[in-house]
Amino acid sequence: MITTAHTLLTAEWAADVQVLETAIREFDAKHELTSDCRVVMFEVPRDRTLHVNVTHSQKTKPVAGWSGPGSVPGGFVNNRTFGAMRPGRIARHIREMVFAVPA
């Protein structure tokens, strides 16, 4: 199961995050996951990029462009930031991390 959440400080990423959440719901319907996954999108003060955390209940192999994994209470988190990129392309990068191969 894939869950999503977001914490936005401005309206700058609001429309893109809506598109991304819709795309992520479609991931869940089209593919089988190897472990539960949580995607959180957020902004950081004075930083214009969109931050995305993908947390898996099991450790995954690295995916190019993503930092991590870090161990957190809910599993293993990987992080990436996105700037001037279309939502469809961001969604493809998130999909790669969501469906990362277990380590």
Residue, then its C-alpha position, 0 to 999 in steps of 0.5 A: m500500500i502507498t500512502t501520501a501526505h504533504t506539508l506545504l508552506t506556500a501555494e507554489w507547489a500546491a497544483d503540482v502536489q495535487v497532480l503528484e498525489t493523483a499519479i501516486r494513487e495510480f501507481d498503487a493500482k497498476h503495480e505490486l509493491t514489495s513493501d508498504c510505502r509512504v510518500v511525503m512532499f514538503e517545503v522548507p522555509r527559504d528553499r524553493t524546491l519541493h522535498v520528497n521523502v519515500t519511506h519503505s518498511q524494508k530497506t531498498k537498493p539505492v536509486a540514482g538521485w535519491s539520498g538515503p536510506g536513513s533509518v526511521p521509526g517507520g522503516f527506511v527513508n530516502n529523500r530527494t528535492f525537485g526544482a523546475m521540473r514538470p510534475g509528470r517527470i517528478a512522478r516518474h522519479i518518485r515511481e522509481m523510488v516507490f518500486a525500488v528493489p528490496a536490498 
